[in-house]
Structures are given as C-alpha cells and as structure tokens.
Amino acid sequence: MIDLAQLQQRVYQNKIAKGFNVTDIYQEFCLLHGELSEACDAYRKKKDDLGEELADVAIYLIGLSEILGINLEEEIMNKIEKNEKRIYENKDGVLLKVTE
C-alpha cells in the first residue's frame, strides 16, 4: 500500500532538490491543468503514454497538496465517504444530487 503522506513529502523534496516552483500556487494549478490536458490528449489520440500522463497529474496534485499543507489521503477518504452517502436521482438523463 502507498503511504500518501510519504509520497507528498517525496514529491515536495524532489521539487526543492531540482529547483522547481514551491511558492507560486497559481502556477502550480496552471501546471496541473496542463498535465491534465496532456492526459486527455493522450487518451483522445490513443497514445501509449496515457499512464505516464496520469501519473504526472497525480504527482502535481500530490505536490500541490504538500505545498498547501493538506493531508491529501485524509481529504480523499473523507470525500469518498461523503460521496458514498449521497443519493442521486436520474431526471431526464441527468444525475442530480438529492441528498448529501
């Protein structure tokens, strides 16, 4: 099993060691968006590097979480539990949230 907290620290330390940005939060969001776009493009074009592109998305997200001091594992687990409790209803082909 992966320890997400350790991954966050590892990704952050690599950014520091390589001289990458760790202070401009907006830049990190833009870079994350760019990586997600590359993953979408790889999927659309059926490229062989889709897995690597998805890994880039995860790495940027994990790094951004560490920069912001967010325990991503805890947040993911809380969100999964919240999503599992939600009830949705199909109205005219669209799923709409009925309850939290």
CORMO-V529141 format. One record per helix or strand of 3 or more residues. SS is the DSSP state (helix for helix, strand for strand). FROM is the first residue (numbers start at 0). TO is the last residue. If there is no record, write none. Layout:
# CORMO-V529141
((SS FROM TO) (SS FROM TO))
This chain:
# CORMO-V529141
((helix 3 17) (helix 24 43) (helix 49 67) (helix 71 84) (strand 86 90) (strand 93 98))
